Amino acid sequence: MQNMKRFLRQGIGTLGVVCATSLLSSQVLAAKIGMESASSNSLLGMIPQAMAPYWSKSGVDVQLSLNQTLTKSLLKVAKGSLDSAVVPPPAFSALQKGVGPYAKMSDKAKDLSHNVRALFTIPGSYYHAITRADSGITSWPEAKGKRVFIGPPAGAANQQIIALANAGGLSEGEYDPIKAPWGAATQSYQDGQFDVYVGTFGLGSQAVAELSLSNDIRILGIPGEKMVPPKGLGMQTAVIPPKTYPGQVNESPVITWQTVMMMTVKKDISDDTAYTLTKDYIENRLALAESNSNFRDLPVTDYFAGVNAPLHPGAVRYYQEIGVDIPAELMPK
């Protein structure tokens, strides 16, 4: 009996060591990374929030910081002070050239751009070019000489909205461009500070619905022959159906552009972490889309739409495993 008790004590002790060792191993294996994205109620903020539990289950603990200026987040990734960020492709192009928000850095910005790697595309919001139904503006050319909101100062959106208006038939210089923070734009439009409010919203946005209840709205579209965005702007074609919003007067579908962002990481993040972030996102896109209508575009967006930074080797490994052809220009050098 004493031998039996001694055996049990030894067995329990061994089991305790095994459990402790297993727990320690799981803690060692878990990767903790910092990630930044846009506002919590935007698609770019909602998607990383929805993915965090999946990544955590696979051993990557994501410390997510929202409501960030993404051009600044990109710079942090490039400097190595941040592990990951959602980035507008035009911002990365500006960093490569040392222009726009990085103009003062010049050659240093160009050098830092070599430290950024991409993982996958994230579809963003739809551009809504909104005007009052009674404004007399029924198409982009009719906004000539009017005040058009083109996004925050020095933001990546400026270039995108200017290109959108141009595709619609309103050239740069033919209107008064108004810049202001996104947060103030809706109220400024309601106060009559500009005639065309070009904002980024998820399809069926409650904010646009409420705006349309105050005054009927018209959403300006672009002609079919101009529906494909210029390469490098980080956008893809999208359609806003009629009656999407209560006070929307459009009787036909509106062709517009949808922003596409890329999930980036710093160059020296581990291959296994980059692999896990990529794999979990790609393999759970459909589940996210089925759980939330805001994510409807996740499973139908091309893997590399808008991606203009080299892919991380960890992401390359996953795409090669599932047989996805990778554009030559995105292969890490």
C-alpha angles and dihedrals in degrees: 000000000000090000089052091051091048090050092051092048091050092046093050090047091051091047089052091052091048092050092047091048091048091050091048091049092052090049091050092048094049112098119213116204137173118232132181131200143156130285119327094243095049123091089246090058097038096053097057089045090053092046096048095085091050092050091046091053088054093051102265112118107201117203099202123201116189137191091050131150100246096209087060092045089055091053090052091053090048090051091047095240092113127045101210144000143172104248135191108234092228089058091056090048089053091050091051091053098037093236138120111021089001097049094111090055095051110162093014089059090051091052093047092053088071089068095064125093130183130223109180147328123274116198110227137192130314119252109241114195098199128189133163113271090232095048093096090238109122099155139020095262089058089062090070109136091011130119112262124188109227102178137264122336112277091001125143088241093072093071092044095050093045088053091047092052091046091052088050091055103265113113126209109269094033093090140036108260114215121199124195139140115286091240093061097041101087094051091044090054091050089050090055097248093137136018100218119040112199106191136161115241139155113257107275092017115185089220092059091043090056091046090054091052091058092052130354111261139208121206114214117226138192126242120262094248090059096042096109111083120229112268116263098029094101098239141115134196117275137171130223108202122220115265091027086131128037096241098034110127099190110122095190133049113277117228111215140146130265122211118240121199133189129229106232135190134189114270097247098050109124120273090233093055093048089047093051095046090051098042095048093048095048094044096047100042093099093049090052092048091051092050098048128026089211087071095054093120097053099088095041099049117101115254093240105028105145095357109140103159121086114267120251113250089240090058091045089055091056096046090049090050091057094042100249116158110235119210109247093234091060096054113110114254 
